């Protein structure tokens, strides 16, 4: 990513900090130093660095799981809104997406348990009464950061982790595109309520996150729909390079050309008007393929091809 600087490498993945993150960190430190003094500025910088340190570990949890499934991870970049991992491919099965999405929050869960063990009664009392740099309070801050990251990421607002977990669970029953549409819809409704809550409570960071997640969901849905449309037109998208063992065709619930693919790699489904389907069926049959047409109300609604 442009304007980003390397920090370190882990599992062969470059971890980078975007210049906007460094500006954000500098802004927090400087504004706290001016208003509340140097001690508070150091403390605020410590908190911000701790949060982003655990964000990196969270992202490495996702990335290590993705690598385990053979999905390449190019880099992880720290932005003011969180970490962004660039992956070279999509998970091939819903359960792989489930595990990759769950691995990030699982890292925070493990750290939360660890710091829960380290928390002392004195630290806990101090944590609730006043913010300070007292060493006894450190585990409390780190516990709070991990519990916060865990709960925040598990909100089922696609494309956040909770939303990806939801899509993976839905995809087991209803395919990739339909589950993405449902997860996106749920995510957008949640974003709407987060935005309103943030607006009426003066929490503008929450408003920004809601906008960020809302547009993230729109972009992902667009990418999934474009990939599905490309498959429907016989194109090869990066997610369909592996020849599926079978494909089938279902009538679309949406607009005439809206496709309903299965999970990428696992099953490529297309959506074409009935007339085109008939043509495709004849074409495959003429090629000697083992195909079966499914009819409903006298119209062809599906073509199933058996591949050995
Ligand atoms: Zn995550």
Boltz pocket constraint, residues with backbone or C-beta under 6 A from the ligand:
constraints:
  - pocket:
      binder: B
      contacts: [[A, 58], [A, 59], [A, 62], [A, 101], [A, 104], [A, 105], [A, 153], [A, 161]]
      max_distance: 6.0
